[in-house]
Amino acid sequence: MKPKQFDAIIIGGGVMGCSIAYQLSKRKKKVLLLEKNQIGCEASSAAAGMLGVQAELEAHDPLFELAKSSRALFSSLASEIKALTHIDIELIHNGQLKMAQNEEQVESLKAIGDWQRSIGEEAIWLDREALLNLEPCLSENLHGALYFPKEGQVYAPNLTQGFAKASALLGTKIREYCEVQSLILSHHTVQGVRTLLGDFYAETIIVATGAWSGQWLPQELQQKQPLYPVKGEAFSLTTHAPFIKRTLFTKGCYIVPKRGGQLLVGATMHAHTFDKSVSLQGLSSLMNKAKEILPIIETATMDRFWSGIRPMTQDGFPYLGEHPDIDRLFIATGHYRNGILLSPITGQLIAEMVTDQRLSVPLNDFRINRHIDTQEVLT
């Protein structure tokens, strides 16, 4: 039988793999996407969908710039996906509020606002009175908040499905329930993949398997365990009336208003586990933190709870680029809490690398071998 040949094979059908497939298929590449379960069944569907560049990232570093570049892609992306697939990713720019519950947090948030404004970002300090005028249901015990009007959100499952359907309409072949067992190599160059459904061949292989990507990293890097899973627990509520219009952030908790009167509350952080069970302790902790900033939330009706396993790196930066030891093997992982936010730019950059285009964003700080020459991994 003639081998099945593609320009690129993507391992992993989460938001990253589907975004990469979309960008490569737009470039007329023959793409095969392999998913061991179902499209978007792991962290991509568990995500709250926040596009929190300014609220999530507190340092002006390369990750902030990468995230800012990705945020800028969402408006055109939402239109493209809607036109191609009729899927609405539910992009809204409703703003985000980062709460101060004491004077120490007030000073910290004001400092963040200062440097963000110095680089042209919109960050507005609100005292208690201004905050309660903006969101009347918030606790009167809050000391204020830093307001990011440009921040927004999407509905995460629709984003992943939108990428997948759009790429399929542009020619990508998608195989679910097809687990990759190993790579097919020849002289340190990748040739294809071996699966229970047979062998598939391609000029390029791209790994985008989230927290399960560690096995594909360089052997020397694996020994340092630079990539590890972090479980995040979350739950949703249904409200009898809209409590808030904007996403709320406080230490260890966020509250995201969704369509249909839903509120998403998350997320705990449990490192080094693939166990997806949800604990009462985790939910109780989130509930208590949520009530501290939004007391009326205790009148809401419990909807459901879940968890997701997110890929974290020791320095907090994702791994993006070509494998240092295996030619034409690319890896995109380690996006942690910002997978949804970073998915558009990740798809674009990997596609640019694969097709030898000029990169939209410098990637030196995200290279896969950045820890190999160091004495120890950052902790």
N, C-alpha and C positions, 0 to 999 in steps of 0.2 A: 504494500500500500504506500502511495506517495505521502511523505510527511506533510503534516499541516503546517504551512509556513505563514508567518505574519511579520510585519515590520516591528511590532512591539507586543510583548505580553506583559500584562499588569497582574501582579499577585495581590489580591485584596480588594474587596468590593465595598469598602467604606467610603466616606466622603472624599478622602484623598485619592483613592484609586479611581473613583468615578470622575473626579475633577480632572485628573491626568488623562483619563480616557477621552473625556470631552475635548480637551485641548489638542490632543494628538489627532483625534478624528477630524477636528476642524482644519487641521493641517494635511488632510487627505491621507493619513497613515492607516494602514490595515492593522487593526488593534484587536487583541483578544484579552478579555478581562476574566480572570478566574477567581471565584469566591467559594471558600470551603463550606459556607452555609448559605445564607440569603443576603442579598444586597442590603447594606446599611443596618445589619442586625446587632451590631455591638455599640461602641461608644457614639457612633454617628447618630443613632436614634435616641440615645440617652441624653444627648446634649440639650441645653436650654436654648441654644441658638443666639446667644448674645454676641454682638459685635463690639466688644469692649476694649478697644485699643487703649484709651485714656484711663478707663476705670480699672482695667486688669493689670496694666503694665506700668510700674511706678518708676522706671529708670529710662532715661533717654539713651538707648543703646541700639545695636543693630536689630534686635527683635522688635523694638518699638517701630523702627522705620519699616521693617518687613510687614508688620501688622497694619501700619498706616497705608502702605501701598496696596495691601489686600482689601482693606475697607473701601478704598476708592473704586474697586472693580465691581462692587455689588450692584450698583444701580443698573449699569449696562448688562450685567450678567442676569439679573432678574428679568429684564426685558427680553433678552435672548432666549432664555429657558421658557418663558411664557409663550413667546412666538412659536418656538419649535414644538413644544410638548403640551401646551395649555396647563402646565403645572405652575401654580402660584407659590413661590417660596415665602410669601408673606413678609416681604421686606418692609419694615417701617423704621423711620428715624424718630423715635419717641423720646430720645434722650436718656441719660443715666445719672443717678445721684449716688455719690459716695458719702456715707454718713459719718459724722463725728459724734461719738458718744461721751467724750470727755475733752478737756482742754489740750491734752497731749495730742490727741488725734486732730484737733482743730489746727494746731501749729503744723503738724505733718502734712495735712491736706492743703493748707495754704501754700506751703513750700512746693508741693507738687504742682499746684495751680500756677505758681510763679514761673517755673521752668517750662511748663507746657505753653503758657502764653508767650514766652520768650522765643519759642520756635514756631509761632504762628497758629497754635491750636486754641480753640475756644474752651476756656475753663473758668467758670463763674463761681465765686464764693458766695454762698447764701447763709445769712445768719438765721437764727431760729425763726424769727418772724417772717422773713422772706421765704424760708423753706415751707412753713405751714401754709402760707398763702398759695404756694405752688402745689403742694400736696397736703390738703387739710386733714387727712386721716392719719398722718404720721404722729408718732409720740411727741408730746410736748417736752419730754426730757432730753430730746436730741439737742446738741449744741450748734448744729448747722450742718451744711453739706457742700461738697464740691460738685457742681452741676456741669455735665458735658452734653450740650444740646445736640451735637452731631452724632452721638453714638446711637446705635439702633439694634435691631434684632431680625432674625428670620425664623421660620419654622424648620428646625433641623431635618426631620425626616423628609420633608418636601425638597429641601436642597439636595440631599443625596439622591433621591429618586429622580429629581429633575436632571441632575448631571447624568445619571445612568440612562434615562430614557432619551435624552438629547444625544448622547454619544451613540446609542443604539440606532437612532434614526439617521445618524451620520455614517453608519457602517460598522461600528464596533460590535464584535461578537461577545456576548456575555454568557458565561457558563457558571451557574450556581451549583452548589453541592459537588464541587470539583476541587479537592484539596491537592496542593502541590506537595509531592513527596521529596523531590530533590531537583537540583539544577543539572542540566546537561552541559558539561564543559569540554573545551578542547584548547589545550595550551593556554590556560588562564584566561580564556575568552568564553563568555557564555554563549551557548548555542540554542538552548531551549529549556523546557521543564518536563519533568516526569510526573504523571498523575495516574490515578487508578483508572481514568478514562482513556489513558494512552499518553503518548509523547506529543508535545507541541513545540514547534521551532520558531525562533524569531531572531532578528538581528540585535534586539535589545530586550532586556528583562527589567522590569521595574517592581520593586518590593514596596508595598504600601499596606502593611498588615498591622499597623498600630502597635499596641503593646506586645504583640506576638512577633515583632520584627527582629528581636535580638539574635535569633539563630542565623540570620543572614549577614550580620555585621562581621567585620574582620575578626579572625580568631584571637589575635592579640588584644583587640578591643573587648571581646566578649569576656575575657578573664578579669577585666576591670569592672564589669557589670555597669556600663554607662547608661543603659536603658532599662527601666523597670516599670512594672505596672502600679498604678494608683487607682484604687476603687473610689468612686464617688457615689454617694447615696443621695436620692432626691425624692420629692413627692409633689403632687399637684392637688390643688383645691379648686372648688367651684364656689363662686361668690354670688350673693343675691343681688348685688349692685357693684359697679366698678369702684374698687377701693383706691387704686392708684393708676396713673397714666404712664409713669416712667419706671424703668428698672431701678431697683434699690440694691445698693451694696453696703454691707457692713462686715466687720471682721468675722470670717468663717461662715458667711451666709449671703445669699442673694435672693431677691424676689422678682420674678419676671411676669408682667401682665401679658396674657395671651388672649386671642380671640375667644368669644363665647363665654366671657366671665371667668376664665381660668387664671390661676396664679401658679407658677412653677417655683418651687423653693428648693434650693440646693446650696452647696453640696459638701458632703463630708470628704475627708481625705484619709484613706487607709493605704499606706504604701506596701509594696512587695507582696501583693496578693492578687490572685485571679479568681478568688471566691466572690461570686456575684450576689450572695445572700444579703438581705437588708436587715439591719438590726434595729430593735426598738430604741436602743441607746442612741444610735445615729439619728433616727427620726426625731426623738425627743429633744436632742441637742439643737437640731435645726428649728424645730417648733419654738423652743424657748428664745432663740436668737431672733427669729422672725417676729415674735410677739413683742420683743423689746423695742423694735423700731416701728412696728405696725400693729398696735394692740387690737384693732378691730378684726384682725385676721382670725382670731379664735372663734368668730361667728361663722366662718366659712365651713363648707362641707368637704370632708375628705374624699378625694377622687381615687388616686392610685399612688403607688410608690414603686421605685425601681433603682437600679444601680448601673453604672457603666465603668469599664476598665480603660483607663487613659494611659497613654505612653509618656513617661517622664524621663528626661535626661538629667545627669548630675549637675549640669550648668544651666538647665532650663531652656536651652536653645535646641530646636529640632535638628535632625540630621537630614541634609538635603544634598544629593550629589551622586557622583559615580564612586563605586566601590574602589578602594585604593589597590586591591590585589586582583580583581577580576574585571577585565575589560567588558564594557557594555552592560554591566549590571549597575542599576541605579537604585537608590534607596530614598524614601521619603517617610520619615517617622519622627516621633518625639515631640509632637505638637501640644501635648498635655491638655490644658483647659482651653486652648485656643484653636482647636482643630477646625471648627466651623468657620471662625474668623479667617484663618490662614489658608483655607482650602482653595480659594480662587488663585492666589498668588503662587501656591505650591504647584497646582496644575499647570499654570503658565510657565513657571521656571523649569520644571522638569521637562515639559514639552520643548522649551527653548534649548535645553541642554541636549536632549535626544536628537534634535534636528539641527544642531550646531548653529543656532541663532545667537545673536548677541543677547546677553542676559539683561532683563529689565531691572534687576536688583543685584548688587554684589553679594556673593555667597561664601566668601572666605570664612566668615565666622560660623558658618553652618556646615562646613565640610565634615565628612564622615571620619577622617583620620585626625581631627584636631586634638584628640586626647592621647593618641598613640605615642607621641614623643615626650609626653610629660611623665614625671616620676610617679604621680598618683592623680587619680581623678578628683576633681573638685567635690567637696562635700558641703 
